[in-house]
Amino acid sequence: MSVRPIVRAFFDRPTGSLQYVFHDPATMRGAIVDPVWNFCPKAGRTWTADADRILAYVREQAITVDWILDTHPHADHLTAAVYLSDQLGGVPRAIGEKVLEVQRLWRDIYHDDSLPQTAAPWDRLFAHGDTFTVGTIPVRVMLSPGHTLASITYVAGDAAFVHDTLMMPGSGSSRADFPGGDAGALWDSIRAILDLPEGTRLFVGHDYPSKDDPPRFMATVAEHRLTNNHVKDGMQKPEFVALRNSRDKTLALPAQMLHALQVNLRGGRLPDPESDGRRYFKIPADYFDRADG
């Protein structure tokens, strides 16, 4: 029987983002997954309401946080990893090692030599197959590319944090059209996740409920294999790739994407101050050929 962590979800409704804290009830040691740093792209304003909710929870529950884990460099929100680490006394921050490839890709897109090309923004870069523990909970890292080059899944006991690879079964899967994304690779990653034991709880990265409804964020491997609209048993890779590519052509870019990658590829830091002491975002004009309004 796999160790069963306690998982608490936190929802950021403006971006549809799901953030998690999981912990080992035997030792009260835990980890934070994919925390949100709130951001308004129209005003260029940041604030920490979501991260502060997470802080309040871990303090109320007396959870000792061992790791702050990002599953990939997010395109829809800024990561609050640095803020939370600072507030918690320097908790180590981690992401997948393929983030170095994403840095190189976006350094070119932004034409920005100040964007790092090193592991320095993080304390640890995980490779496929790496393992660690949180209390008595064994955690295994799976490389899960497709949504991004650098996406990874954290399998923690009977829970797996599958980021933006899967949606809830009724919604299927996430897009694969960002730079470095690939629908075929996404299929392979999803099938590897669905080869986990049937009772594994899969915690997704996003949901988009109506205004008054709560988000849905977990379904088991068995539930996905039976009912997931895109990848249930019986679906084939060519069918999935055609469906995914067709759907992706209709999607607008996330509202925060061109801001978020500049922060997330710095591990959760804004660009360095310029000579006037202010920090600035750099946005490529006409790079993405989309009529998004």
Secondary structure by P-SEA (a helix, b strand, c coil): ccbbbbbbbbbbccccbbbbccccccccccccccccccccccccccccaaaaaaaaaaaaaccccccccccccccccccaaaaaaaaacccbbbbccaaaaaaaaaaaaacccccccccccccccccccbbbbcccbbbbbbbccccccbbbbbbcccccccccccccccccccccccccccaaaaaaaaaaaaaccccbbbbbccccccccbbbbccccaaaaacccccccccccaaaaaaaaaaaaaaccccccaaaaaaaaaacccccccccccbbbbbbbccccccccc
